[in-house]
Amino acid sequence: MAEERTDVAATAMHGLKHGTGLAGLVIAALGVVYGDIGTSPLYAIRECFSGDHAIPLSEANLFGVISLVFWSLAGIISFKYLTYILRADNHGEGGISALLALLPGAGHGTGARTHRTLILLAIIGAALLYGDGIITPAISVLSALEGIEVATEALKSWVAPLACVVLFALFLAQRVGTGRIGKVFGSVMMAWFSTIAILGIVSIISTPAILKAVNPQYAVKFLFGESKLAFGVLGSVLLCVTGGEALYADMGHFGRTPIRRSWFYFVWPALLCNYFGQGALLLRDPAAAANPFYALVPSIMLYPMVALATSAAVIASQAVISGTFSLTRSAIQLGFLPRLKIVHTSALTQGQIYMPAVNWALGLACIALVLTFQRSSNLAGAYGIAVTGNMTITSVLFYFVARHTWGWPRHKLKLLVALFLVFDLTYLGAAMAKLTGGGWMPLALAVLIAATMTTWKAGRWYLGARLKSVALPLELLQEDLREGRIKRVPGIAVFMASNPDGAPPVLLHHIKHNKVIHERVVLLTIQTTNEPRVPSKDSLAISDLGQGFHRVVARSGFMETPNIPKIASLAHWHGLEMPLERTSFYLGRETLLLSETSNLPGWRKRLFALLSRNAQPATLYFGIPADRVMEIGMQVEI
């Protein structure tokens, strides 16, 4: 289910394969991997001292907050993600999808109940990523445009409408393919990080005392001191680490080395300079707490900085949007969501996809958030729960992968993951304190999406079991053919089969109604593997079953969209002729009847039936020529 691969990243990788090398990967990572975390300075410190859960701006509180920011970036991003989590790759791919694929099966170190629980956690993590995909564009664009208020209060009422316009244009542009709109992302983000670093350094030079906040004693004293407000402000501090999952999710396009170098050599220093610069400014001028980021900017540069910040916010949003497309495609391939329309926007790069339904659902949700919450501060609470929930799930899944799949020593691993969870659970607890202030939104969304995903998975399992129960052994059908009880007609017929055993129900219905069968019959099953991509040489298995029957099992990675014309071409190279212009494809179209005997609850059966009716037809999803398809209706009880 990943997310995980962004279209912008795919574009960058395509260019890098043509000679830009490691330096190009490092620059490209700036525009894709670090867009989200790179725009956090716009609002993180501001929320600590002027948001809904703000604390008084005293010297002790300021040093404590800046120290927490430093050690959060060091502990969560540098130590947890860059040093350890990036090791958990599935053939080079990262993200929740990779962890799900790497989890040991039931009976291989984990019991059946534990295995089901881990899969459910992965589903919840994926569902939370959808919440992140909605909140990130809204909060990033809003916070960037709020710089206009620093220049003039007269434009304050225009911030939300302008944000809606920017977001609408962003989602409208998705249909042209992010390869076109993402070519300059790396250069823009380099300009962004350079600019925020310079602004911070100038401020630090004026007040170098802020550098003492590197001492962790300030963070410890702040958290465990007399102030009862310290724990609550953690929900704002955690905003500095939003985007940590992107480091892991985009690993497949850039690799560990470019992502690590981008962070340690460029992104982390730039962020620290700006955060410490904002702290230095607040030491000099507490009144700047209303918007310390823009207060760093000279008045003559304010409008250009708003434009640059908005560009950076759009880039951060773009990475999340295209990642959501890929996450959805992975979920469809793994059987957790129904088929949706997928448009490939590049003939060269497979990862560049556009999903209209997902795009406009996200777009409308983002605009609705802006109109509802109006201010980025009002969205900050909602943001934290989605981020920390996902980070906590990643830590738990990493433990089981490292222990049971890789065989890491239990005592060392427990200590390491316990350290991860100290950060994760502390911040999650602080974020949960904002539940009534907008934090409920990503949780409600995650519950809705997780319920949809688990219902579709369970419904497809019950439907498959019901169809399998009425299937006949292929040997019985072939015996009827040998004895001449079924007539043969010229031509090639391909019957889609979800189960690579026996005769598919659609074949039996065809014979029942038409009383004939083609001279050559192909039983085609498409299987999704736990690998992101399957090499062409390993993607097809063909068996000659006799009597003119062949069974073809096409293996597809969860980051790929199966394509019938491509499968037919590969079959030709394996010696099985399936010319599209002379082949008829037979698909079953099930009409679901809700029964009282199924183990599925009534609401789940109704939801599954609704999803099934609205799924994209297999003809379009698999790229089958429409004039070569015959659909046979069947009524099935679930």
N, C-alpha and C positions, 0 to 999 in steps of 0.2 A: 504493500500500500504506500507507497512512497511517493511521495511527496517530493515528491522528494527529488525528483530530477526536474530541473527547471529548463524551460525552453531557451532562456538567455544563456544558460550554461552550455547547452548543446551547441549553440551558435559559436560560443567562445572556443569550445573544444574543436569544432570543425576548422576554425581558423588556425588553431594551434597546431593541428596536424599538418598544416601546410607551411610550417617553418617558423612560427613565432617563438617556440621554445619555452623554457621555464619562466623567463621574465614575462612573457605574454600570459602564461597561466597565472602568475602572481597578480598581474594587473587585472586580468579578467575576474579573478576571485574577488577583488575589491568591489566590482560592480554587481556581483551576484550573491556571493556568500555573506558579505558584510553590509549589505544595504540596510537590513533591519537593525542590527546592533549599532550601526554607524549613525543612525538618526536618533538614538536614545538620548544624547546630550540635549536635544531640543526640549525635553520635558522631565527627565529623571530628577535632577537637582531641584528644579522648580517645584515638583510635587512634594518634595520633602519639607519645604519651608513656606509654601503658599497654597498647597492643594487642600482638598477636603480633610485630609488626615495629617495636616502639617503640624510641625512642632515649632516652638519658639526659636528664633534665630539667636542663639548665644554662641560664644566662642567654643564652649565645650561640645555643644550639639553639632556645630559645623565641622569641627575636627573629627568627631565621631562618625558623622555621615560620610565625609570624604574618605576616611579610613575604611569604612565598610564598603564603599564603592571600589576602592583599590583592591581589597582582599576578596571581594566577590568576583571581580573580573579575573583575579589570579587563581582563585580556588575553583570556580565553576567553569570558566572558559579555558584558561591556560592549563590547569591541572587535570580537571575531569574530562573535558571534551577533547582538547588538543593532544593530551598525553595518552589517555586511555580509551575513551569511547570511539575515537577514530580507528582503533584497531579492529573493531567489530564490523568488518565489511563482508558483504556477500558478493564475491566475484567483483570487487571494486566498488559496489554500490553501498550506500549508507542509509540511515533513517530507520523509522519504525518498521518499514518493509524488510530491511536487512535483518533486524533483530527477530522479527517474526519468522523469517525463513531459517535463521540460525538456531532457533529454539530446538532443544532435543525433543524427539517424539515421546509419546506416552510409553513408559516402560524402559526408556533409555536414560535413567537417572531421575525421572520425575514420574509420579503417578498420574493416572488418567485425570483425576480431579484437579491436580496441580497444573497439568498441561492445559486443561480447559480454562482454568483461571488465568494463566499467562496469555492465552490467546484473547480472552476477554479484555485483559489489560491492554494488549496491543491495539485492539479495536477502539477502546476508550481513548488511547493516545492518539490514534488517527482521527477520531472524532474531535478531540480538542484542537488538533491542527486546523480543522475547518473553522473553529472559532477564532484561531489566530489569523487565518486568512481573511476573515471579515473585519477584525478589529485593527490589524496592522495598517491597512490603507487609510482607514478613517482617522486613527489617532495621529499617524505620521503626517498626513496632508493637513489636518487641522492645526497641529502644533507648528508646522512650517509657516502656514499663512497667518498665524496669530502674531507673527513678527510685525505685521502691518500696524497692529495696535500700538506698538512701541513708537512708531513714527507719528501716528495720529489717531486719536480716539474716535474721530469722525467716521473711520472705516470699520469700527468694531462690529457693527451689525452686518457687514458684508462678508465676514470671515466664513460663516457656515454656508451661505449661498455660493461663494467662490469655491469652497471645498467640494461642494456637490458638482459644480461645473467641471472641476479638474478630475474628479473621480469618474464622472460620466464619460469624459473624453478618454480617460485611461482604459475603461472597459470597452468603449466603442472601438478603440485602436487594436484590441486583441485579435480581431478577425483577420487583420493583415499579416499576423505572424510576428512573434516577438523577435525573430531574427532581424527584422528590419529596424524595429524601434529600439533594439538593445545593443546595436553595434558600438555606440559611444558610451555605454554605461561605465565601463572601466575607467575611461578618461575623466568622466564627470565625477565619479567617486574619488578618484585620485585628487582632483581639485578640491573636493569637499573635505577630505581628511587633511590635506595640506593647509587649507584655510582655517579649519577649527583648531589645528595644532598651533598655528601661528598666533591666532587670537588668544589661546590659552597661555602660550609662552610669554607674550607681552604682559599679560596680567600677572603671571607668576614672578616675572622680573621686578614688578612694582611691589609685590608682597611675597617674598620668598618664604616667609614663615609658614605658609600653608604646607610646604613640603614635609613638615614634621608629621603630617597625617599618615605618612607611610608606616609609621610605628603602629603595630597592631594593638598596642595598649589603649590607644584612643578608641578603637572599635569595641574592645572588651569592656572598657570602663563605661562607654556609652550604653551598651546593651545591658550590663548588669549593675548599672549605677542606680541612683535614686529615682530617675525619671521613669514614670509609668507609661510615657508616650513612646519610648524607644522601640518597643516591639511593634507597635502600630505603624511606625514609619518604615519598617522593613518592606512593607508592601509597595512603597514608593522606590526604595533603594533597588529592589529587584528589577526595576525597569531598565537598569543599566546593562542587564545580561539578556534582555529579550533578543531573540535571534540566535541563541546558542544552538538550537536544533538545526539551523541552516548549515552550520559548519559540518555537521554529520550528514545531513540530507544530500548535500551537493558534492560529497566526496568522490562519487563516481566520475565526475567530469573533470576534476582538477587534481585529485590525488592528495595524499597526506602532506607531502612536502610543500607544494605551492600554497595550500591552505595555511599550514603552520608558518611558513615564511611571511605570507601576507600579514598574519596576525602579529607575530613577534617583531617583525622589522618595520611595520608600517601602521597597522590599525590600532594595536594596543597602545603604542606610544602616543599616537594622535589623540585617542580617547582620553588617556590619562592627562595629557597636557590640557585638554579642554576642561575636564572635570576639575582638575586642580586649579585651573585658571578661573573657573566659576567660583570655586571656594575662596580664592584670593580676592576676587572682586567683592564677595559678600563680607569678607573681613573688613574691607575698606568702606563699603557702602551697603549696609543692610537693606536699604530701600530697594535695591536691585533684585530682591528675592521674588518679585512679581514675575520676572522673566529674565533670569540671570544669563541665559545663553545670548539673547539678543542685546542685553546690556553690555556685553563684551564688544559688540560691533560698533565701530565709529559711525556717527550719524550719517556721514556722507556715503557710507557703504551699506546702509541699512536695506534699501530696496534691492540692490544686487544680491545681498545676502539672503533676502527672502526668496528671490528667484532661484538661487543655488540650493537653498534648503528645500524648496518645493520640488526641484528636480531630484534631489537626493531622496525625498519622501516618495516620489513617484517610482524611482528605481527600487526602493525597498518594497514598495507595494507590488511592483511587477514581478519580482522574484517570488513573492508569496503567492501571487495569483497563478503564475505558470506552474509553481510547485503544486498547487491545489489541483490543477488539471492532471498532472502526472500521478498524484496521490489517488485521484478518482479512477484513472485508467488502471492503476495497479489493483485497486479494490474490485473493479469489474472483473479483471483477469483472474483474481484469486477467489472469485465467487461471492463477494460480500456486497455487491451492488448490482442492480440490473443494467443491461446494456444501455449506453447513452451515445448520442452522436459524437463522433470524433473526427475532426477535420485536420488533416496533415497539411501544415502550412509551408513545408519545405520538401522538395524532392531529394535533397541531399542529406538532411539530418532527421533521423527518425524521431528524436525527442521533441521536435517542434510541433506541438499539437494545440488545437483550439477546441474547446468543448462549449458550444453555445449555451446549453442549459445551465451548466455550472457557472459560466462566466456571468450571465445575467442574474442568476440567483445571488451570487456574491455581490455583484454591482448594486442590485436593489437593496440588499441587506446593508451594505456599506453606507449608501445614501440615507437609508432609514436611520442608521445609527447616528449619522451626522445631524440629521434633522431632529432626532430625539434628544441627544445628549448635548448638542450645540458647542460644547467646549471639550478640548482634549483632556482637561483635568477630570471631567466627568466620566471619561472612558478609561482612566488609568486603573481603576479598581477591577474592571472587567478584564483588562489585559493581563494582570498579574496571575490570576487563577489559571488561565489557559496555559501560560508559559510554565509556571511551576508544576502544575499537574503533569504536563508532558515530561518535564525533566525528571520528576520522581519516578514515573513509569519507566523511562529509559534506564535509570539506575537499577531498578528491580530486574528488568529483562536482561540487562548486561550481566548481572550476577549469575543468572541461570545459564546464559550462554557461555560465560567464562568458566563456570564450574563444571557443567555437565557436557558441554560440547568441546571445549578446549582442554578440560582437565586441570585447570589451575588449582593450586592447593587451597583447601577450604579456609584455613586459619588466616592466611594472608589476604585472601579475597574478601572475607568478612570484614576485616579491618578497613580495607580500601573502600568497599561499598558503604560501610557505616559512615566513613568520612564524607562520601558523596551525599548520603542521606541527611547528614547534619545540616548541610547547606539547603538541600532540597526541601526537607520537611519544615525547617525553620521558616523559610520563605513561603512555603505553601500555607503554613499556619497563619502567617501574617497576612497573606493575601485573602484567606478565608474570612478574616475580620471585615473585609469589604464586601461581604456577600450581599448585603442589603443595598449597597451603593452602586450596583451594576455588575457585581461579581457573579450574580445568579445567571446572567445571560449566557456566558460560554458554557456553564454547567448544564443549563437547560438545553442548549443546542447540542452539546455532546451526548446527553441522554437520548435526545430525539434521533440523532444520527446513528448512535450505537444500537438503538432499538431497531432502526431500519436495516442496518447491516446484519445484525444477528438474525432478524426475521427472514431476510432474503436468503441467508445461508441455510437456515433451518428449513425454510420452505422448499428450496431447491433440493435439499437432501430427501425430504419426504416425497417430493414429486418424482425424483429419480428412483427412489425405492418402489414407488407405486408402479412406475413404468417398467421397472425391471421385473416386477412380479408377474406382469402379463406378457413378458417376452418369451419367445420360444427358442430352444436350442437351434443353432444354424444347421446342424446335421439333419434335423427333421425336414427342414425346408429343402435342403439339397437332395434328400432322398425322394421327395416329391418331384423334383426336377429330373432326376435320373429315370424315374418311372413314367415321365411324360405327363404327369397330372397338371403341370403348369406349363403353359406355352411360353416360348421365348420369342422376342421381337428384336429387330436390329436396333443398335444404339448403345450408348453408355449412360448409365444412371449412377448418380452419387447420392447415397442416403446418409444424412447427418445423424450420427449416433452419439449420445452422451456417454454411453457405456461401451468400452471396447470388447465386450463379450456378448455372445448370442446375436440374435437378429433384432434390430431396432424396431420398435412398434410402428414407426412410419412405413417401414418396408412391408410389414404384415398387413397394415391397412391398405397399402397400395395393391397388394396381391388380392386381398379380400374384395376390393371394389372393382379392379380392372382385369383380374383373372389372368394377367400376363406379367412377365418380367423381362428385362432387357438382357441381351446376350452378354454384356459385360456389366458387372455390378461392383461398385466401390462403396464399402462401408467406412465412412470418414469420421474419426473421432479427434477432436482438438483438446489436448491436455495442457494445462498451465503448470509449469514447473516452479520450484522455489528459487530458481535462478533468474536474474534480471533479464538476461538475453540468452538464447540458445543458438550456437553456431549452425549455419545452414547444413553442414555435413551431418549434424546430429539431430536435426529437427524432424526427420521423417523416418518412420519404420513401416515397411510394406510387407504384407504376408499374402502369399497365394493360397487361397482356401479351396481351390478347385471349382469345377463347374462354372468357370468364368467369374468367380467371386474373388475380390481382393479386399483385404482390410488395411486401411491406412491410418496410422496414428501420428498426428502432427503435434509436435511438442513446441510450445511457445513460452517464452519467458514472461514474467509478470510485468515487465516494462515494455512489452511488445503488443501490438494489435494484430491478431491473426488475420491473414489475407488469403482468400481462396485462390485468386489468380497466381499468387506467389507459390502456394502449395501445389497447384497444378503444374507450374513450371518445374518445381523441384521433383515432382513425381515423374515428369518426362525424363529427367536426367537419371532417374532410378530405373527407367525402362517401362514405366507404366504410362500409357498414353491417356491423357484427360484433356483433349482440346476443348476449350470453353465453348466454341461455336457448335460443337457436336455433342455436348454433354448436358444432360438434364439433371438438375439438382432437386432433391425431394426433402422437404423440411416438414416437421410436425408443428402444428399450431394448437396448443392445448387450451381448451376452455375449462377453467377450474370450477368445480362444484364443491361447495363447502359442506363437509359431512360432519356428523356428530361423533365419529369414532376416532378422529385424529388426535394425537397427543398435543398438537398445537392449540394454544388458547384461541378463543374466538376472535379477539382483536388482532392477533397475529395472522390468522388465516385471511381476514379481510384486508389487512395491510399488504400481505403477500399477493393477494389477488389484484389489488390496486396497482402495485408495482409491476406485476407481470403484464397487466393490460397496457401499461404506459412505457414498457421497455421498447427500445428501438428494435425493429424487426431484424432478425438474423441476416436477412438478405443484404441490408444496408451495412450492418456492422461488420460482416465478414467480406464485404466487397464482391458479392456474387452478382453477376450480370442479371438484371431484373427479368429479362426475357428468356432466361434459362431456368427459372425457378417454378416449381410446383409445390404448393403448400397443401397439406392434408390435415383437416381439422379432427381433433380428438377431444372427447370429454373425459376429464380425469377428476376423481374425487380426492380431496386432501382433508 
